[in-house]
């Protein structure tokens, strides 16, 4: 093919890729704006609270002297 045609096709492809990237970035920004940004500190807090809370139920009943 002619080099000029190849250059035009490549430029068109780059424009399409940039448009796709812009569309995806705006969609991500809109999703984050709707649900709020999750920060590293906020994401780690519920796990730490759950890990520190005592278990409400004993995992297994204690063994009696007769069972042993």
C-alpha positions in Angstrom: 0.0 0.0 0.0 1.0 3.6 -0.4 2.8 5.0 2.6 0.5 8.0 2.8 -2.6 5.7 3.0 -0.9 3.7 5.8 -0.1 6.8 7.7 -3.7 8.1 7.4 -5.0 4.7 8.6 -2.6 4.7 11.5 -3.6 8.2 12.5 -7.3 7.3 12.4 -6.6 4.2 14.5 -4.7 6.4 17.1 -7.7 8.8 17.2 -10.1 5.9 17.8 -7.9 4.5 20.6 -7.7 7.9 22.2 -11.5 8.4 22.0 -12.0 4.9 23.6 -9.6 5.8 26.4 -11.3 9.1 27.0 -14.8 7.4 27.1 -13.6 4.8 29.5 -11.9 7.3 31.8 -15.1 9.4 31.9 -17.2 6.3 32.6 -14.8 5.4 35.5 -15.0 9.0 36.9 -18.8 8.9 36.7 -19.0 5.6 38.5 -16.6 6.8 41.3 -18.7 10.0 41.6 -21.9 8.0 42.0 -20.6 5.6 44.6 -17.9 7.6 46.3 -14.1 7.1 46.1 -12.8 4.1 48.1 -9.6 5.0 49.8 -7.0 2.6 51.1 -7.7 3.6 54.7 -11.5 3.2 54.4 -11.2 -0.1 52.6 -8.9 -1.5 55.4 -11.0 -0.3 58.3 -13.9 -2.8 58.2 -11.5 -5.8 58.0 -9.6 -4.5 61.0 -12.8 -4.0 63.0 -14.1 -7.5 62.1 -10.7 -9.0 63.0 -10.7 -7.3 66.5 -14.3 -8.2 67.4 -14.7 -11.3 69.6 -16.4 -14.3 68.1 -20.0 -14.4 69.4 -20.2 -18.2 69.6 -17.7 -20.8 70.8 -16.5 -22.8 67.7 -17.1 -26.2 69.4 -18.6 -27.2 72.8 -16.1 -27.8 75.6 -15.3 -31.5 76.2 -16.4 -33.0 79.5 -14.3 -35.3 81.6 -16.5 -38.3 80.7 -16.0 -37.8 76.9 -12.2 -37.8 77.3 
